[in-house]
Amino acid sequence: MELLIYNQGNYSHAELKDKNLVFKETQDILDLMANAGYLGADRILLKIENLPEGFFNLKTGIAGEVLQKFSNYNQRLAIVGNFSEFKSKSLHDFIYESNKTGRVIFVSSKEKVFEFWQKG
């Protein structure tokens, strides 16, 4: 797993270089967090394609489990993609609430990630 590290103002973030890599288990996410932390990043940027299909079906519990890990380890995650393709009201409510707290954000572009992170 190769990460690109970017320094933006007062923080560093890691971006997964391989856009075709899909995390299948929670341990994969923990490994990503450990690698990013080792490289000095406290924030991680993933593309929607890097997440397992079940992530966006809240009944699987994958999204909640991943968000809990980022909270437990005091790291931030940005997920970049087009979320309008998902029709679930509960998912859109989940995204809205996540974006309010800021630990895990769901945005449409990398530029929006940087804007959000610059604010706080």
N, C-alpha and C positions, 0 to 999 in steps of 0.2 A: 504494500500500500504506500504509494508515494504522495506526499503532501507538499503543496506550495505554501510558503509562509509569506504573509504580507504584513508590513507594519503600517498602521493607519493612526496617526496621532498618538494617543496614549495606550494603544492596545495593539496586539498582534493577533491575526487570525490565520487559521489553516484552511486550505481549500484542497479537496481531494482532486488529484490530477486526472485519475482514470474515471471518466464519466460513465463508463460501462460497468463499473464495479457496483454490485448491489449487496447491501448488508442484509444478511439472512437471519442473524441471531443478535440478541442483545449483547453478547460477548464481543461481536464484531464492532459494535458502537463503543464499548468500553476500551477495546484495543485502539480504536481511532482516537478517543479522548486521551489515552495514555501517550500515544505517539505525538499528538499535537502538543500536549503539555510538556513532553520531553524536549520538543523543539521550541518551546517558549510561547506557544499560542494559548490563549485562554478563551478563544472563540473559534467556532468551526462553521464553515459554510459548505452545505451540501446541496446538490441539485435533486429535484424531485425523482429523477431517474435512479438515484443511488439508494432509494428506500424501497423496502419490499412492498409488494402490492398490498398486502394486508395492513400496512401502516395506516392507510387512509380509510380503512373500515374499522371504526372505533370499537366495534364488538370484539375484535381480536385482542384488544388491550395492548398492542405493540406500541402505539403512539404514546399512551400514558406511561408505559414502562420506560420508554426512551426519554421522555420529558423528566421523569423522576430521576433518572441517572444524571442528567445535566444539572438538575437542582441539587442533588446530593453532592456532586463533585464541583459545584460552584463554577460551572462553565456555561457558555452561551452557544446556542445553535441557531443558524439561519438556514431555512430551507427555501430554495429558490425554484419557482416554477409557476405554471398556470393551474390554479386551483379551481377555476370556474368549471372545469370538466367534471368535477365531483358535485353531484346533486344533493347530497345529504345535508339537511339543515343542521343536524347535530355536529357534523364535521365543520361546517362553516361557523357555527357557534364556538366550537373548540378553537378554531383558528383565530377568531376574534378575541377570545379570552386570553389565548397564548400571547398574542401580539400586545395586549394591554399590559401583561406582566413583564414581557420583554426577555424572559429567560430563553424561550424558544420562539422565534419569529418566522412567519410565513410571508414571503414577499415575491414579487413578480420579476425582480431583476437584481443583479449584483449592486447596481447603483443605489437601489433602495435599501439594501443591507447597509451600505456604508453611511447613508443618510441617517438611518435608524440608530446605528451604533455610535455615530458622532454625537447624537443627542444625549446619550446616556450610556 
